């Protein structure tokens, strides 16, 4: 039995979204499905609650950051997300 998940720190995933955003909902669903396979913590941030975030991400949402780095914007598929998260575990 592998204990790598017990000793591996969780991957931080931040999803920048906004209300009534279909692409945001789609990305969230992909992240939720893939999240079952990795040790991670997930945070959702509505960019419209902070003027600085709205200015930074306004036209680009959804944006998915992995361990503080922008990894995807607009869309992500399960395969690409799995590959990105697997790189974080190395």
Buried (B, 14 or more C-beta within 10 A) or exposed (E): EEEEEEEEEEBBBBBBBBEEBEBBEBBBEBBEEBBEEBBBEBEEBBBBEEEEBBEEBEEEBBBBBBBEEEBBBEEBEEEBBBEBBEEBEE
